[in-house]
Amino acid sequence: MSNDETSRFVRLHVELVMEVADSDRLTGAALDHINGDPSLPEEERGHARETVQTDPAEALAYLVDPFDLVEGVPGVELTQASWSSEEIDYDADAEWVLGHDAEDDDFPEDDEPGTAGADGTSADGVRVRF
């Protein structure tokens, strides 16, 4: 590929840490979204309902859509997107290391879109990466 061909594509990394202040509202909104999604087959809908009721990170993943982040950006077209979320232990006073070079073995790049990587431990926040 020439430099002109490769320069047309940009990978945008966004990482958010959100505190789940009301898990019942989050779960309810995710269930409403799942129930109202006409493209979701019924067999997947049942599994999705069960998953969001037990995992706030999954509930958030059903509500956050990376397509919405760039929909109104002029001059670009979304070519590919993936996202995942996981519950984390969060320390607001800890230094936040930014950038792709940061060691981040607990957040695999290959996870399925919309899946959570929570290990079942209690957490203070939910991390979402696009």
C-alpha positions in Angstrom: 0.0 0.0 0.0 1.2 3.4 -0.7 1.3 6.1 1.9 -1.7 7.8 0.3 -3.8 4.7 0.7 -2.9 4.1 4.4 -3.2 7.7 5.4 -6.9 7.7 4.7 -7.6 5.5 7.7 -7.3 6.6 11.3 -7.7 4.5 14.4 -9.2 6.5 17.3 -8.7 5.1 20.8 -11.1 6.3 23.5 -11.1 5.0 27.0 -13.7 6.0 29.6 -14.1 5.1 33.2 -17.6 5.6 34.5 -19.1 5.1 38.0 -22.3 3.2 38.1 -24.3 5.3 40.5 -27.6 3.5 39.9 -27.3 -0.1 38.6 -31.1 -0.5 38.6 -31.5 2.4 36.2 -28.6 1.2 34.0 -30.0 -2.4 33.9 -33.5 -1.1 33.2 -32.3 1.1 30.3 -30.3 -1.9 28.9 -33.4 -4.1 29.1 -35.5 -1.5 27.4 -32.9 -1.2 24.6 -32.8 -5.0 24.2 -36.6 -5.4 24.2 -36.9 -2.6 21.6 -34.2 -3.8 19.2 -36.0 -5.3 16.2 -32.8 -6.7 14.7 -32.0 -8.9 17.7 -33.2 -12.5 17.3 -35.4 -13.8 20.1 -32.9 -16.5 21.2 -30.2 -13.8 21.5 -32.6 -11.4 23.3 -33.2 -13.9 26.1 -29.4 -14.4 26.6 -28.9 -10.6 26.5 -31.5 -10.0 29.1 -30.0 -12.5 31.4 -26.5 -11.1 30.9 -27.3 -7.4 31.5 -29.3 -8.3 34.7 -26.1 -9.8 36.3 -23.4 -7.6 34.9 -23.4 -3.8 34.9 -20.5 -3.7 32.4 -22.6 -5.8 29.9 -25.6 -3.5 30.5 -23.4 -0.5 29.6 -22.0 -2.2 26.5 -25.6 -2.6 25.2 -26.2 1.1 25.6 -23.0 2.6 24.4 -22.5 2.6 20.6 -19.2 3.8 19.0 -21.1 4.5 15.8 -22.9 7.3 17.7 -19.5 8.9 18.6 -18.6 9.7 15.0 -22.0 9.8 13.3 -22.0 13.6 13.0 -18.3 14.1 12.2 -18.0 15.7 8.7 -15.8 14.1 6.2 -15.5 10.7 7.8 -17.2 7.3 7.4 -16.9 4.7 10.1 -15.2 1.6 8.5 -14.9 -0.7 11.5 -15.6 -0.6 15.2 -15.4 -2.8 18.2 -15.9 -2.2 21.9 -15.9 -4.0 25.2 -16.5 -3.1 28.8 -15.4 -4.6 32.1 -15.8 -3.9 35.8 -12.7 -2.5 37.4 -11.3 -1.5 40.7 -10.9 2.2 40.5 -8.6 4.5 42.5 -9.4 8.1 41.7 -6.1 9.2 43.2 -4.0 6.8 41.0 -2.1 8.1 38.1 -3.8 7.4 34.8 -1.4 6.1 32.2 -2.6 7.2 28.7 -1.5 5.8 25.4 -1.2 2.6 23.5 2.2 1.8 25.0 0.8 1.5 28.5 0.8 -2.1 29.8 -2.7 -3.3 29.7 -2.7 -7.1 29.8 -6.0 -7.3 31.6 -7.8 -5.7 28.7 -7.3 -7.9 25.6 -7.6 -6.2 22.3 -9.2 -9.3 20.7 -12.3 -9.4 22.9 -15.7 -9.7 21.1 -17.5 -6.4 20.6 -19.8 -5.6 23.4 -18.5 -8.2 25.8 -17.4 -7.7 29.3 -14.2 -9.1 30.8 -15.2 -8.8 34.5 -13.7 -11.4 36.8 -16.6 -11.4 39.3 -15.0 -9.2 41.9 -16.7 -6.1 43.1 -15.7 -2.9 41.4 -16.1 0.8 41.8 -16.4 1.6 38.1 -16.8 0.4 34.6 -14.2 0.9 31.9 -15.2 1.1 28.3 -12.7 1.1 25.4 -13.5 1.8 21.8 
